[in-house]
């Protein structure tokens, strides 16, 4: 009997010892994976992770039971031996089958976890005890848990010595031009309390290769940014409207990459502008592979519609929150005053740093690290914006005078949301822009924009050159017309509820070259405020491209195309055009109807107001490929 009791005690001791040294427990979320069991591809990606400057320690695991996430259960995160804690489920956001984000809070530690699940596994960030851990898929069910050395993240911009209060040039453009005319702090339009900002994210092939799951990485950056807004009482949600891989390798220099990303006709990522228009993205961001000095850069502080661009190093985008940081610059928020004492657009727009010179130093999203002020030379960055009304560990996270990013974000949210908004109700015509005499063409109408629902009606008219009379040619979506001895214009009017729109298309008799004229006017709140000409789309193009412009009032208009030697290729003019949004399509032909060679061309709009004589002129470049 004594022998049996002794054997039983031995079993208990062995079992407890196994638990104590970190053996698998039934409720653990992760299970250890032996590195020698990894495939060649898994080992190669693991090597990339270990090669990152910020990787302090790496553990290889697999998920024991992922259903706990879908069941909205609390999970036991055993990220490293001796690091095991409960994460209570907070919320889950579903995006589709096997596509969701799981949010959890770590009780008693002011910690959190955000996990993005896709068909490749999980990608996530875990913040606990002022330490950052990230999870990344290696493929085939294996994952890497990375203990991040936060002190190895480069700054968004080079930090200055605290004694030097001169503002650094943090962004291209007019960030430090105190005389520049920024958008007003109050928006012209009325927006709901919570405003949605639409964001498009581009990335390079190298970034896709370096990340374990590029789609999940981008989603995690969006999720973290939104959680930061929630944490700080900021009524903004960023909405990922599009992801795109660009044919660009990266210059390992944020300033060069940013200029190329924003450039419209430089041959680098020029398609971004058309995609931004297509997906109505208020902000465009680019993930780049590397820059040895910076985590990211915004183009302007604050941004306008044409300057809302930013770049971020892919491994700084999440956990360190550089993705949200650079977007913050575009709203108008600034670094802490140790590094930026510029007070435009608002004195209270700075990040906040808290130091007690012990172990609880921290900083908010817009703040940079100051080694001379922070314990051990580093202040961790928290997923919060400066806001004196938010209390963290008993400390206000800002001041009303200088550090209240939350206030500035809420004030400027409607302005940024208006960079790309739902377009007005409009109607377009698709069909030939030229016909031979005696041939019949068909044209189809379609509508876009607007907000009303209900029956849609089309009415068609035609007017021959030399005539001032419109002749009805019927109703319906599609109309057919036979070309006579002269060119003609067809017009379609679309009605849906109280919405009304008109579009016209000029159809050239064969032999003519140049523009297919279209005038697109929205008669319900669709009159533009300023003269403008926009970048052609597509660009580069072959053989046709669309040029859009806007007239705030009735004007005489000329649109001319030149080659780089200054020779006019084609020109068109109209003594009177009504106010509205206009567009023409160029078919790549000259005055004689001959196709022009590939190359760079200049198009120039000249408009003279018939009301006050104001003259507007502007030109842009476009690229014709063959």
C-alpha positions in Angstrom: 0.0 0.0 0.0 2.8 2.4 0.9 4.5 1.5 -2.3 1.4 2.3 -4.3 1.0 5.7 -2.6 4.6 6.5 -3.4 4.1 5.6 -7.1 1.0 7.8 -7.2 2.9 10.8 -5.6 5.6 10.3 -8.2 3.1 10.5 -11.1 1.6 13.7 -9.6 5.0 15.3 -9.2 6.0 14.5 -12.7 2.7 15.8 -14.1 3.0 19.1 -12.2 6.6 19.4 -13.3 5.6 19.1 -17.0 3.0 21.9 -16.5 5.6 24.0 -14.7 8.1 23.9 -17.5 5.5 24.9 -20.1 4.2 21.7 -21.6 0.9 21.9 -23.6 -2.2 22.6 -21.6 -5.7 21.7 -22.9 -6.9 25.3 -22.8 -3.8 26.9 -24.4 -4.4 28.7 -27.7 -1.0 27.8 -29.1 1.0 24.6 -29.3 4.8 24.5 -29.7 6.2 23.5 -33.1 9.7 22.0 -33.5 11.7 24.2 -35.9 13.3 21.2 -37.6 9.8 20.1 -38.8 9.3 23.2 -40.9 9.2 23.0 -44.7 11.7 24.8 -46.8 9.2 27.6 -47.5 8.3 28.0 -43.9 11.9 28.1 -42.8 12.7 30.7 -45.4 9.9 33.0 -44.1 11.0 32.4 -40.6 14.5 33.6 -41.5 13.0 36.8 -43.0 11.2 37.4 -39.7 14.3 36.9 -37.6 16.2 39.2 -39.9 14.0 42.1 -39.0 15.6 44.7 -36.8 12.7 44.6 -34.4 12.6 40.9 -33.8 13.8 40.2 -30.3 12.7 36.6 -29.9 10.7 34.2 -32.1 8.6 31.2 -31.1 7.1 28.7 -33.6 3.6 27.5 -32.9 0.3 26.2 -34.3 -3.2 27.0 -33.2 -4.8 24.3 -31.0 -8.4 25.3 -31.5 -9.3 28.3 -33.7 -13.0 27.7 -33.1 -12.6 29.6 -29.8 -12.3 32.7 -31.8 -15.5 32.1 -33.8 -17.4 31.1 -30.6 -16.5 34.4 -29.1 -14.8 32.7 -26.1 -12.1 34.0 -23.9 -8.7 32.5 -24.9 -5.6 31.5 -23.0 -2.7 33.1 -24.9 0.5 31.3 -24.1 2.8 33.4 -26.2 6.1 32.5 -24.6 7.1 30.3 -21.7 6.1 32.2 -18.6 3.9 34.6 -20.6 0.4 33.2 -20.4 -2.7 35.2 -19.7 -6.4 35.3 -20.3 -7.8 37.5 -23.1 -11.5 38.2 -22.8 -13.5 38.5 -26.0 -14.6 42.1 -26.8 -16.0 41.9 -30.3 -15.8 40.2 -33.6 -16.1 41.8 -37.0 -17.0 39.4 -39.8 -16.1 40.2 -43.4 -16.9 36.9 -45.1 -16.3 33.2 -44.9 -13.1 32.6 -42.9 -12.5 36.3 -42.9 -12.9 38.2 -39.6 -11.2 40.3 -37.0 -11.3 39.3 -33.3 -10.8 41.8 -30.5 -9.9 41.0 -26.9 -9.0 42.7 -23.7 -6.5 41.5 -21.1 -8.0 42.1 -17.6 -5.9 43.8 -15.0 -3.1 44.6 -17.4 -4.5 47.3 -19.6 -3.6 45.1 -22.5 -5.4 44.1 -25.7 -5.2 41.7 -28.6 -6.4 42.2 -32.2 -6.3 39.1 -34.4 -7.2 38.9 -38.1 -8.2 35.5 -39.4 -8.0 34.6 -43.1 -7.5 31.3 -45.0 -3.8 31.7 -44.4 -4.1 31.7 -40.6 -3.9 34.5 -38.1 -2.1 37.8 -38.1 -2.3 39.8 -34.9 -0.8 42.1 -32.3 -0.8 41.5 -28.6 0.0 44.3 -26.1 0.6 43.4 -22.5 2.8 44.7 -19.7 4.1 47.4 -21.9 5.4 44.7 -24.3 4.4 44.1 -27.9 4.0 40.6 -29.4 3.0 39.9 -33.0 1.7 36.7 -34.7 2.3 35.9 -38.3 1.5 32.9 -40.5 4.4 30.8 -41.8 2.1 28.7 -44.0 0.4 25.3 -43.7 -0.8 26.0 -40.2 2.5 27.1 -38.6 2.8 30.5 -37.1 5.6 32.7 -35.6 5.1 34.7 -32.4 7.5 37.6 -32.4 8.5 39.5 -29.3 9.1 43.0 -30.7 11.9 45.2 -29.6 10.0 48.5 -29.9 13.2 50.5 -29.4 14.4 49.3 -32.8 11.6 51.0 -34.8 13.0 54.1 -36.6 11.0 57.3 -36.1 8.5 58.5 -38.6 11.0 61.3 -39.0 14.5 61.8 -37.5 14.2 62.9 -33.9 15.9 66.1 -32.7 17.7 66.8 -29.5 15.1 68.1 -27.0 17.0 71.3 -26.6 16.6 72.1 -30.3 13.1 73.4 -30.7 13.4 74.1 -34.4 10.6 72.3 -36.3 12.0 69.6 -38.6 10.7 69.2 -42.1 8.5 66.2 -41.4 6.6 66.3 -44.6 6.9 67.4 -48.2 4.6 70.2 -49.2 3.5 73.0 -47.0 3.7 71.4 -43.5 5.7 74.3 -42.1 4.4 77.1 -44.2 2.4 79.1 -41.7 1.1 81.3 -44.4 -0.4 78.5 -46.4 -4.2 78.4 -46.7 -5.4 75.3 -45.0 -9.0 74.0 -45.3 -11.2 75.5 -42.6 -11.8 73.7 -39.4 -15.5 73.6 -40.0 -16.9 71.6 -42.9 -19.4 73.0 -45.5 -21.4 69.8 -45.4 -23.3 68.2 -42.5 -22.0 64.8 -41.5 -23.3 62.3 -38.9 -21.5 62.0 -35.6 -19.4 59.1 -36.8 -17.7 59.7 -40.1 -16.3 57.1 -42.5 -13.0 57.8 -44.2 -12.4 55.7 -47.2 -8.8 54.5 -47.6 -7.1 52.7 -50.4 -3.8 50.8 -49.7 -1.2 49.9 -52.3 1.8 47.6 -51.7 4.8 46.3 -53.6 5.5 42.7 -54.6 8.4 42.8 -52.2 6.1 43.7 -49.3 3.8 40.9 -50.2 6.7 38.5 -50.1 8.0 39.8 -46.8 4.7 39.6 -45.0 3.1 36.4 -44.0 -0.3 37.5 -45.3 -0.4 40.9 -47.0 -4.2 41.1 -46.9 -4.3 40.4 -43.2 -1.5 42.8 -42.5 -3.4 45.6 -44.2 -6.6 44.7 -42.4 -4.8 44.7 -39.1 -3.4 48.2 -39.8 -7.0 49.3 -40.4 -8.3 47.5 -37.3 -5.7 49.0 -35.1 -6.3 52.5 -36.4 -10.0 52.2 -35.8 -9.5 50.8 -32.3 -7.2 53.7 -31.5 -10.1 56.1 -32.5 -12.5 54.1 -30.2 -10.0 54.2 -27.3 -9.7 58.0 -27.6 -13.3 59.0 -28.2 -12.7 59.9 -31.8 -15.8 59.5 -34.0 -14.0 58.2 -37.1 -14.0 54.8 -38.8 -11.6 54.2 -41.7 -13.0 51.9 -44.3 -10.7 49.9 -46.6 -12.2 50.3 -50.0 -9.4 48.8 -52.1 -6.1 47.0 -52.0 -3.8 46.8 -55.0 -0.3 45.5 -55.7 1.7 48.0 -57.8 4.5 47.3 -60.2 7.1 49.2 -58.2 10.2 47.9 -56.3 10.7 50.8 -53.9 13.6 53.2 -53.4 14.3 52.4 -49.7 13.6 56.1 -49.2 10.2 57.3 -47.9 10.5 60.8 -49.6 11.3 59.4 -53.0 8.7 56.7 -52.7 6.1 59.2 -51.6 6.8 61.6 -54.5 6.5 58.8 -56.9 3.3 57.5 -55.3 1.6 60.9 -55.5 3.0 61.8 -58.9 0.5 61.7 -61.7 2.5 61.4 -64.9 6.0 60.3 -63.8 5.7 56.7 -64.9 5.6 55.4 -61.3 2.3 54.0 -60.1 0.3 56.5 -62.2 -2.7 54.1 -62.1 -3.3 55.0 -58.5 -5.1 58.2 -59.3 -7.6 56.5 -61.5 -8.2 53.8 -58.9 -8.6 56.4 -56.2 -11.3 58.0 -58.3 -12.9 54.7 -59.1 -13.1 53.6 -55.4 -13.8 57.1 -54.0 -10.8 56.8 -51.7 -10.4 59.9 -49.5 -6.8 58.8 -48.6 -4.2 56.7 -50.5 -1.5 54.8 -48.6 1.5 52.9 -49.9 3.3 50.1 -48.0 7.0 50.0 -48.8 9.7 47.3 -48.0 12.2 49.4 -46.2 13.8 52.7 -45.3 16.7 52.6 -42.9 15.8 55.9 -41.2 12.1 56.4 -41.2 8.9 54.3 -40.6 6.8 56.6 -42.8 5.9 60.0 -44.2 2.8 61.9 -45.0 2.7 64.3 -47.9 1.0 67.2 -46.2 -0.1 68.5 -42.8 -3.0 68.9 -43.1 -3.8 67.4 -46.5 -6.0 68.7 -49.2 -7.9 66.5 -51.6 -4.9 66.4 -53.9 -2.3 65.7 -51.2 -3.9 63.0 -49.1 -1.1 60.5 -49.7 1.2 58.7 -47.3 3.8 55.9 -47.3 4.6 53.5 -44.4 7.3 50.8 -44.0 5.3 47.5 -43.9 6.8 46.3 -40.6 6.0 49.6 -38.9 2.4 49.7 -40.1 1.0 47.5 -37.2 2.0 47.3 -33.6 3.9 50.6 -33.8 0.9 52.2 -35.5 2.7 54.1 -38.2 -0.2 53.5 -40.5 -2.6 55.4 -38.3 0.2 57.9 -37.5 0.7 59.0 -41.1 -3.1 59.2 -41.7 -3.2 61.4 -38.6 -0.8 63.8 -40.2 -3.2 64.1 -43.2 -5.9 65.2 -40.8 -3.6 67.8 -39.4 -2.2 66.2 -36.2 1.4 66.7 -35.3 4.3 65.2 -33.3 4.8 66.0 -29.7 6.3 69.4 -29.0 9.7 68.0 -28.3 10.0 67.5 -32.0 7.5 69.8 -33.6 6.5 73.2 -32.1 4.5 74.3 -35.1 0.9 75.0 -34.1 -0.8 74.9 -37.4 -3.6 74.1 -38.1 -4.3 74.1 -34.3 -2.3 74.7 -31.2 -3.8 71.7 -29.5 -2.9 69.3 -32.3 0.2 67.6 -30.8 0.9 64.1 -29.5 1.6 63.6 -25.8 4.4 62.0 -23.9 4.1 60.9 -20.2 7.3 60.3 -18.3 7.7 59.6 -14.6 11.4 58.6 -15.0 10.6 55.1 -13.7 9.1 52.4 -15.7 5.7 53.6 -16.7 6.7 56.1 -19.4 4.5 56.1 -22.5 3.5 58.2 -25.5 0.5 58.5 -27.8 0.3 57.6 -31.5 1.6 61.0 -32.8 4.6 61.2 -30.5 8.2 60.3 -31.2 10.7 58.7 -28.8 13.0 61.0 -26.8 15.8 58.9 -25.2 16.8 61.6 -22.8 13.3 61.8 -21.2 12.3 58.1 -21.3 13.3 55.5 -18.8 15.9 53.1 -20.3 15.9 55.4 -23.3 12.5 54.3 -24.7 8.9 55.3 -24.2 6.4 52.7 -25.6 3.8 54.0 -28.0 0.2 53.2 -26.9 -2.8 52.7 -29.1 -4.3 56.1 -28.1 -4.4 59.6 -29.4 -3.6 62.5 -27.1 -6.8 63.5 -25.3 -7.0 65.1 -21.8 -10.4 63.5 -21.3 -9.0 60.0 -21.5 -7.4 58.6 -18.3 -4.7 55.9 -18.7 -3.4 54.3 -15.4 -4.7 57.3 -13.5 -3.0 59.9 -15.9 -4.7 62.2 -18.4 -3.5 61.4 -21.9 -3.0 65.0 -22.9 -3.7 68.7 -22.2 -6.4 71.0 -23.4 -3.8 73.6 -24.4 -1.3 71.7 -26.6 -2.0 67.9 -26.7 -5.6 67.0 -27.8 -5.4 65.1 -31.0 -8.9 63.7 -30.3 -10.4 67.2 -30.6 -8.5 68.0 -33.8 -9.5 64.7 -35.4 -13.1 65.2 -34.6 -13.0 68.8 -35.9 -11.4 67.8 -39.3 -13.1 64.5 -39.9 -15.8 65.9 -42.2 -13.2 67.7 -44.3 -11.2 64.5 -45.0 -14.4 62.5 -45.6 -15.3 65.0 -48.3 -12.2 64.4 -50.3 -14.0 61.7 -52.2 -17.8 61.5 -51.6 -20.7 59.8 -53.3 -20.9 61.4 -56.7 -24.0 63.3 -57.8 -26.6 61.5 -60.0 -25.2 61.4 -63.5 -25.9 59.6 -66.8 -23.3 58.4 -69.3 -23.5 57.3 -72.9 -21.5 54.4 -74.3 -21.2 54.0 -78.1 -19.2 55.1 -81.2 -17.8 58.6 -81.4 -17.6 58.5 -85.2 -19.5 56.8 -88.0 -19.3 56.5 -91.8 -22.2 58.0 -93.7 -25.0 55.5 -94.1 -23.8 53.3 -91.2 -25.9 52.8 -88.1 -24.6 53.1 -84.6 -26.1 52.2 -81.2 -25.7 54.0 -77.9 -26.5 52.8 -74.4 -27.2 55.0 -71.4 -26.4 54.2 -67.8 -26.6 56.1 -64.5 -24.3 56.3 -61.5 -24.2 58.2 -58.3 -27.2 59.8 -56.5 -29.0 58.4 -53.6 -32.6 57.8 -54.6 -34.3 54.6 -55.7 -37.2 53.9 -57.9 -38.1 53.8 -61.6 -35.4 55.1 -64.0 -36.5 56.8 -67.3 -34.5 57.8 -70.3 -35.4 60.3 -73.1 -33.3 60.7 -76.2 -32.9 63.6 -78.6 -30.7 64.3 -81.7 -29.4 67.5 -83.2 -27.6 67.7 -86.6 -24.6 70.1 -87.1 -25.9 73.5 -88.3 -29.3 73.1 -86.7 -30.5 74.6 -83.4 -33.4 72.2 -83.0 -33.4 69.0 -80.9 -35.5 66.2 -82.3 -36.9 63.4 -80.1 -35.7 59.9 -81.0 -37.5 58.0 -78.3 -37.0 56.5 -74.9 -35.3 53.4 -73.4 -31.8 52.4 -72.4 -30.4 52.0 -76.0 -30.9 54.0 -79.2 -29.8 53.5 -82.8 -29.1 56.3 -85.3 -27.9 56.2 -88.9 -25.2 58.7 -89.9 -26.3 61.2 -92.6 -24.3 63.8 -94.5 -23.4 65.8 -91.3 -22.2 65.0 -87.9 -24.7 65.1 -85.0 -25.1 65.3 -81.3 -27.2 62.9 -79.3 -28.6 63.8 -75.9 -30.0 61.6 -73.2 -32.0 62.8 -70.1 -32.3 60.5 -67.1 -34.8 60.8 -64.3 -35.1 58.9 -61.1 -37.4 60.3 -58.5 -36.4 64.0 -58.1 -32.9 63.4 -59.6 -32.3 64.6 -63.1 -29.2 64.4 -65.2 -28.3 65.1 -68.9 -25.4 63.9 -71.0 -24.6 64.6 -74.7 -22.2 62.9 -77.1 -21.0 64.4 -80.3 -20.7 61.8 -83.1 -18.2 62.7 -85.9 -18.8 61.8 -89.5 -15.9 59.5 -90.6 -12.7 61.2 -91.6 -12.6 63.5 -88.6 -10.1 63.1 -85.9 -9.7 64.3 -82.4 -12.3 64.6 -79.6 -15.6 62.9 -79.0 -17.4 65.7 -77.2 -19.4 65.0 -74.1 -21.0 67.4 -71.7 -22.1 66.0 -68.5 -24.3 68.2 -66.3 -26.1 67.4 -63.1 -29.0 69.7 -62.7 -29.5 69.0 -59.0 -26.8 70.5 -56.9 -24.1 69.5 -59.4 -22.6 72.9 -60.3 -18.9 73.0 -59.4 -17.5 75.8 -57.4 -14.3 76.4 -59.4 -12.8 76.0 -62.8 -10.8 72.8 -62.9 -9.2 70.3 -65.3 -8.5 66.8 -64.1 -5.9 64.2 -64.9 -6.9 62.1 -67.9 -8.0 58.6 -67.4 -6.7 56.1 -68.2 -3.1 57.3 -68.2 -1.1 55.9 -69.8 -3.6 55.0 -72.5 -4.1 53.4 -75.9 -5.9 54.4 -78.1 -8.4 56.6 -76.2 -8.5 58.6 -73.0 -11.0 60.7 -71.2 -10.4 64.3 -70.1 -12.7 65.9 -67.5 -13.1 69.5 -66.6 -15.5 71.6 -64.7 -17.1 75.1 -65.3 -18.7 77.0 -62.4 -20.5 79.3 -64.9 -21.2 79.5 -68.6 -18.0 80.0 -70.5 -16.3 79.9 -73.8 -14.0 76.9 -73.9 -11.0 75.7 -75.9 -9.2 72.4 -75.3 -5.9 71.9 -77.2 -3.3 69.1 -77.4 0.4 69.7 -78.0 3.4 67.5 -78.4 6.6 68.1 -76.4 7.9 70.4 -79.1 5.0 72.7 -78.7 3.3 71.8 -81.9 -0.5 71.7 -81.8 -1.8 68.3 -82.5 -5.5 68.9 -82.2 -7.7 71.7 -80.9 -11.4 72.2 -80.2 -13.4 75.2 -79.1 -17.0 76.1 -78.2 -18.2 79.7 -77.9 -20.6 78.7 -75.1 -20.8 75.9 -72.6 -23.1 75.9 -69.7 -21.8 75.4 -66.2 -21.3 71.8 -65.1 -19.0 68.9 -65.1 -17.7 68.1 -68.6 -15.8 65.4 -70.3 -14.3 64.7 -73.7 -12.7 61.6 -75.1 -9.6 61.9 -77.3 -9.0 59.2 -79.8 -5.3 59.8 -80.3 -5.8 61.4 -83.7 -4.6 64.7 -85.1 -6.5 67.4 -87.1 -6.4 65.2 -90.2 -7.7 62.1 -88.6 -4.2 60.4 -88.5 -3.2 58.4 -85.4 -0.3 60.2 -83.6 2.8 58.3 -82.4 3.3 57.1 -78.9 4.8 59.7 -76.5 4.1 62.4 -74.0 1.5 65.0 -74.9 0.2 68.2 -73.1 -3.5 69.0 -73.0 -4.5 72.6 -72.2 -7.9 74.0 -71.1 -8.7 77.6 -71.6 -12.1 78.8 -70.3 -13.4 82.4 -70.2 -16.4 83.2 -68.1 -19.3 84.7 -70.0 -20.5 86.3 -66.8 -17.5 88.2 -65.5 -14.7 87.6 -68.1 -12.5 85.6 -65.7 -10.0 83.5 -67.6 -8.9 80.1 -66.4 -6.1 78.1 -68.1 -4.2 75.0 -67.0 -2.4 72.1 -68.6 -1.5 68.6 -67.7 0.6 65.8 -69.2 -0.6 62.5 -70.6 1.2 59.4 -72.0 0.1 57.6 -75.2 1.4 54.0 -75.5 1.4 51.8 -78.6 
